[in-house]
Amino acid sequence: MKYQILIVGGGNAGLSVAAQLLRKNPKLQLGIIEPSEKHYYQPAWTMVGGGVYDVADTIRNEADYIPKGAEWLKDAVATFQPEANTVLTRDGKIIGYDHLIVCPGIQLNWGQIEGLPETLGKNGVCSVYSHLYAPYTFECLKNLKEGTAIFTAASGAVKCGGAPQKIMYLAGDHIRRAGLSDKVKLEFCSGGTVIFGIEKYAKTLRKVVERYRIATHFKHDLIRVSGPAREATFKVTAPDGSVSEIIKHFDMLHITPPQSAPDFVRNSPLANEKGWVDVDKLTLQHRKYPNIFSLGDASGMPNSKTGAAVRKQAPVLVQNLLAAMDGRTPSAQYNGYSSCPIITGYGKLMLAEFDYDNNPTETFPFDQSKERWTMWVLKRYILPWLYWNRILKGTM
């Protein structure tokens, strides 16, 4: 079994690129390896956690979005064999390719936090990083009448780096509207160093933090959870580099799990020193294997890992891959664009957009660092429709 183009991953990146390629050339022999029967609109899980979106509306059948002309291989990659232009699948099949696109998404490493797998989804421990636990997040929020709610943010690369704050701000607004601000304490424990890496947007978020009376703690990495005892242990790195551990009591604990490229990518010849697919950050072409490209969360570009980034990467990859197939040098370039629509409360959203150099690259003719109801409407209603009806079909 061999394809002109083999795509590893049938998420946002894989489906949108496949659709765009087949729109350019319907005669391409194209296969998509994807084990899941369901496709998820993950950006809405934060709103599920805030009680304003039904999780069922984020789940659809994968089969309904496989582009016409593509062959769906319901399997998973076990090993890459780039010297032979083949992959070995979990079911033991060897599949060949002329060109390979690697976009299997990101891996959530729940097990890296001691005690978490045993207590996730109960004892007040929740997360909007999974459709399984996003509804429980709102249950925890509704039941929180007093005590402490802790929201964690993992150090290192994560998908949708704004999600830990989005659910925290929704929680803050929920608590304020319920008249519980004097009874519920909110804490943000982040492995990072700042609230946001671009000052224009950070300035707004600091005001939001103040509005909801959130205590912020940076260089705090969650390493252990005891659900029954309602205790979370953090590794704290001081400015002088010294490390200590502190234990915090919680009544609600929202988890952002440590994340990485999938193991079959990390342990492959395709990976860079950090485990991501080793591609040129401008052309998305692999640095060692010129017939391999990558985009999305598993790729090694130093950009924020968001769906908006995928939307800008996809046409660059399509143009460069088709050039490579014709024997031409890839010339299209991705500038690192990413977007983070940060919900700051019910009916409020700040739309951050930026490039590799953290320069704001804004779409609209107004100051996007301001909280706006119109941007909430974009997030809540317009973007989900565009995702299912335009992006996955390769028309946007």
N, C-alpha and C positions, 0 to 999 in steps of 0.2 A: 504494500500500500504506500503510495507516494503522491504528494501534492505539489503544485507549483508554489503555493503559499500555505503554510501551516501556522495556525494561530493557537497559542497556548493560553487559554482563559476566555471565558464567555461572559465576562462582566461588561461594564460600561465601555472599557477600552477595546476589548476584543470584538464586541458586536458593532460598535460604531465604526471601527476601522474596517471590519469585514464589509459592512454595508457601503462605505465610501469606496472601497476598492472595486466592488462589484458594480457600482454605479459608473465607475470609470471604464471598467472592462468586464461585462457580464460573462465572458467566456473563460475567465480565470478558474483554474482548478484549485478550490480553496476549502480547507478543512479547519474546523474549530474543535479543539479538545476542551471539554468542560464537563465535569462530573455531576454538577447540580441540576436537578430538574426545575428548580425555582430561581427566579431572578428577583433581586431586591433593590428597591430604591432607598438606599441607605441614608441620604441626606435628610429624610423625613423622620428618622428615628429619634432625633432630638425633640421634635414636636410631639411625637408619641409619648416621650417621657414627660412632656409638659402638659399632656392631656388634651391636645388640640388636633390630633391626627390619629386615625385608626390604623393600627399596625397591619391589618388585613389589606389596606389600600397600598401598602408598600411591597406586596408580594404578588408576582405574576408567574406564569409558566414560561420557562426558558424557551421551550419549543416555539412559542408564538413570536419570538424576536430573532430567531436564526434567519439571516437574510436569504431570500430566494437565490438559489445558485450555490449556496454554501452547504457543506456536508457536516452535520453535527456528530462528533465522535464522543459518545457519553462515557468518558474514561478520564483518567488523570495521568499526568506525566510522573514517572518515577525517576528517570535519569535522562540527561541530555548527552548526546554523542555527537558533538559538533564536527569532529574530524571526519565522521562518516555521513554527515548531514541527515541524522536520524534522531528520533527520541524513542525511549523505551517506556511503555505505559505501565500503569499499575496492574493491568490485566495481562501483561506479558507480551503485548504486541510491539513490533518494531515498525515505526512509521517514518517514511522518508519525506524529504522536502527539498525544493530548490532554494526557497527563502523562508525564514522563520521569524515570527513575531511573538515575543514573549511578554505576556501581560496577565499573569495569574492573580494579581492583586496582592494584598498584604496579609500577613499571618498575625493573629492575635494570640499572644503568649500568656494566657491567663495563669498557667502553671508556674510562671516565674515568680509570682507572688505567693509566698508560703501560706497555705490554709485557704486560699481564695476559691479554688474549684469546689471545695466541700461546702462553702457557705454562700456562693454567688446565687442570687435569686431568692434568698431568705435572710432572716436576721437583719433586715434593713440594708443589705448589701446589694447594690443594683448597678446597672450600666446601660447607657443608650448605644453602646457599641455592638449590640446584638439585638436582633428582633425578638429573641427569646426573653430578654430581660428589660427591654425598653418599657413595656406596659407595667412591669413591676416597679419601675422607677416612679411612675405617677402614683401607684398605690402607696409607695413609701412616702411620697410628698403629701398626699392627701391625709395620711394617718399621722403626720408629724405635727404635734400640737405644742411640744416643748422639747428642749434639749439641743443637741448639736448635729448639724449636717455638714459633713466633710466632702469636698469635691476634689479628686486627685487629678493630676496631669502628669503623665509619664515623661521622663527625659528621653531624648532620642526622637527619631522620626516616627510620626503617627499619622494615620489618615484623618483628614479634617481636624487639624490642630486646634480649631476654635470650638469644637464640640464640647470639651470639658467646661468651657466658660458659658456656652449657650444654655446648657441645661441648668447651670448654676444661676444664671440671671433669671431664667424662667422660675426657678425655685424661689429666688429672692422676691420676685414680683408676686408670686402666689402667696408667699408668707406675709408680705406687706398688705396685700388685698384682704387676707384673712384676719388682719389685725394681730398677728403673732410676732411682730418684729421684736418685741421685748422678751419674748419667751423662747424664741428659736435663734440660736447662734449659727452663723454660716462661716465656714473656713475653706479657703482655697489652698491646697498643699500641692505645689508644683515642683517637678524636678528641674524646671527651667529657671531662668534668672530674671525675667521680666514678664509683665502682663501681656505685652505684644511687642514684636520686634521693630515696628515702624512707629515712630513717635506721633505722627499725625493721628493714627488710630488709637494708640496707647493713651493719649490724652483724654479721649472720649471714654475709654474703658475704665480709666481710673475714677472718673466721675460716677460711672455706673456702679463700680465697687463701693464707692462711698455712699451712694444712694441706698444700697441694700445692706450696708453695714457689714461688709464681708471682710474678715481678717485674712490677709494674704501672707503665705509663707513660701519662700522660694528655696530651691536646692533641697527640697524635701521629696525623697523617693520612697514610695510605699513598697515595703519588702515583706510584710507579714500581716495577716488578718486573722482575728479570732471572732467569728460571728457570735457564738453563744456569749462570750464575755463582752462583746461590743467594743473591741479594742483593735486599733490599727497602729502598726509599728512603722516608723519612718526612719530611713537613713538620712541624716542631715549633714550636709557638707558646709563647713564654716568658711568665711572669706580667706582664712589662712590655709585652707585645704584640709584641715583636720576633720575627721568623721566621727559622728556619734549617732546614737539611736534614741528616739523618743517614742513614747506610747501615748496615743490620744484616744480618749473615749468618744464614741459616736452613737447617735441614735439612727442616723441615716448615713450611709457611705456610698458615694458614687465613684465607680472605678473607671479609670482610663488604663487599659492594660498595656504593658510593654509590647512593642510590635517590631516585626522584622519582615524581610522577604521570606517566602515559604522555604522550608528546609530543602526541598529539591532544587531550589535556585541557589540558596546559600552554599550548598555543598557541591556545586557544579563548576565546570570550567568557565561558565559564563559570568561568574560573580566577581565583583571587585573586592577589595580588602574588607569592606564593610558588609559584604554579602548580597548587595544589590546587583542587578544586571549591569554590566560594565559598558555603558554606551557613551558616545560623545554627547555632551549636554545640548549641543546646537542641532545636530543632524539626527540624533536618536539611533545612529548606526553603531553596532558593536565595535569596540576598539580593536579586537583581535579577529573576529569573524565577520567579514563584510556582508555576508548574506543573512545576517541576523540583526533584527531591530527590536526595540523595546519601548514601551510607553506605560503610563499608569503607575500605580503605587509600588510595583516591584522593581521599577527601573532606577538607575543610579543617578539621575539628574538631581542636582541640589536645589530642588524647588519644593514648595509645599505640596503635599499629596492630597489633591482634591479632584472632584469631578470636573471642575472648571478648568483645571490644568489639562486634563485628558482631552477636553473639547478643543483646546488650542494645539495640543500635541498631535492629535489624529491627522489633520490635513497635512502637517509637515511630514509625518511618517509616510503617509500615502504617496505624497509627491516624491519623496526620496527613495522609497522602495521601488516605485515604478521606474524611476531613473536608473536605479541599480540593475533592474531586470533588463533594461535596454542597453546596459553597458555604459551608462553615463555617470558622472560623478554627482552624488547627492549635493544639492545646493540650497534647498529650503532650510530655514533656521527657526528654531523655537527659542523665544527670548526669556523663558522661565516664568511666563505669566501664570498666576494663580489668583483665585478669588476665594474670599472667606466671608460669606454672609453671616455676620454675628448677630444672632437674636439677643437683644438686650432687655426684653420684657415682652409681655403680651401686646402685640400690635406695634412693636418697635424693633427696628433692625438697622445695623450699620454695615454697609457693604464695602469691605476692604478688597482692593485689587492692586496687585503689585507684580514686579518682575524679579529676575535673578538678583538684581542689585538693590532690592527692597525699595525701588522707586514706585510710588503710586502710579498705576496705569488705569485710570478710571474711565468707565464707559459713559457715564451720564454727565450732562453739562451743569452739574451742581456739586457742592462739597459732600462727598460720600462719607466723610467722617462723622456727619451728623446722624443721629437716630431719626428714622423716618418710618411712617406708617406705609408709605408707598412701597418701600423696600420689603416690608413684611408681607405685603400682598404678592410681590414678586416671588418671595421664598415659599409662601404657603400655597399659592394657587398656580402661578405661571410656570415656575421652573419644573414642578412635577409633570405638568402637561407637556412641556417641551421635551423633557427627558423621554417619556414613553412614545411620543408621537413624532419627534423630529430627530433628536440626538441619536437614539438607538437605530433609527432608520437611515442614518447617514446623510440627512438633509440639512444639518446644522452643525 
